Amino acid sequence: MRALIALGLAGFVVFASTILHYEAIHRLDIFARHRRAYPALLGVIAGLIGLHMTEIGLYAGLFALADGPLALGDFRGARLMGTLDYVYFAAEAYASLGYGDVYPTGEMRLIGSVAPLNGILLLAWSGSFLFSLVQDWRANED
């Protein structure tokens, strides 16, 4: 039952982060298409970084919830997890860096397995959006 809760929560965060990502990229696209390339590029990059930090925050919140009230597992390698530790682990998992000095146990391992899958897809989506935007700007320079 605890595994189903972990998978359900992970699925919810995947769904929420995907919807958030779609909406943010849609708005960044509208913002960037009607502006000069270099200033808009800086705004888009800042927006994408903020977007990914928000999505990492969703995972950090999920890990804090799973580690605390839901008791779906524990973290090894840390004496006492604090907010910064949850953000650190979530960023590490989201960016597919692999586990470092902190790693999950119990059902939280399921969430820790989903985070990199979702993160790498969202990072690739941002990269392809940025590439498309720059290609369009270059095509319109002529």
N, C-alpha and C positions, 0 to 999 in steps of 0.2 A: 504494500500500500504506500509506503514511504517513497518507493521508487517512482510510482505513478504520480505522486505529488511533485517530486523533483522534476520529472519530465513535463508535467503540466505547466509548472512555473517557468521552466526553460522555454517551452513552446510559446507561452504568453509573451515572454520578453523578446523572443525571435519575432513574433508577430508585431508587437509594439514597435520594436526598433526598425523593422522593415517599413511599416507605415510612416513612422517618423522620418526615415531616410528618404522615402519617396516624396513626401510633402516638402521637405527641406530642399532637396535637389530641384524640385519643380520651381520653388520660389527663387532659388539661387540662379536658375536658368533664366527666369524672367528678368531678374535684376541685371544679369551680366549681358544679355543679348542686346540691350539698348544703351550700352555704355562703351567708353573707350577701353581698349584691351588691357593695358597695364594696371590702371587703378581698379578696374573690375576684377582682374585676376587676383589681386591682393585681397579684395573683399571676399571673393569666392573661396580662396584658400583659407582665410580666417574663418569663414562660415563652415567649411568642411571640417576644420580642426575642432571647432566648437560643437559641431554635430557629433563627431566621433567621441568627443569627451562626454557628451550627454549620454550617448549609447553605452559607453563604459560605465557611467554613473548608474544606468539602469541595472547593469550586471553587478556592480558593487552593492547596490541596494538588495538585489536578489541574494547575493552571497551573505550579506549581513543578516537578512531574514532567515535564510537557511541555517546559518550558524547559530543564530540566537533563538528566537521564539519557536521556530519550526523544528529545531534540533534534527536536521537531516544529515548531519555529519559534523566534522570538526576540521580545523586546519592544523597541520603539523608544521613545525619549524618556527612557529611564533608562540611566544609565551601567552600573550593576550592580544587578540586582534582589535585594532581600532579602525576608525574611519579611513585613515590613510592606507592602512594595510589592505582593507577591502578594495579600495580604488587601485592600489598597486597590483594586487592579484588579478583583478578584473581586466586591467590594461594589459597585463602580461598574457592572460588567456586570450583576450579579444584580438590582440595583434599576432597571435600564434607564435609567441616567442618560446613557449614551453615553460614548464614549471622551474622555478628557481629555488629559493630558500623556503618558500611557503607552498604547500600543496594540500588539496582537499582529501578528506577521507569520507567513507560512508556514501550515502546517496548524493552528496554534493559532487562527487566525481562525475555523475551524469550531467550536471549543470556545467561543470568544468570541461566536459567533452563537447558540449553544444556551443559554448561561447566562442571558441576559435573557428568553428564552421561558419557561424553567423558573422563573426568579425571579418574573416578573410573575404567573404562575399560582399559585405558592405564596403570594405576598403577598396576592393576591385571595382565596384560600382562607382565609387567616387573617382577613382583613377580614370575610368573610361569616360565619365562625364567631363572631367577636366580635359582629357585628350580631345573629345568631341568639340568642346568649347573653343579650344585653341585652334583646332583645324578650321572651324567655321570663321574665326577671326582672320586667319591667314588667307582663306579663300576670298574674303570680302575686301582684302587690302588692294586687290588688283583693280 
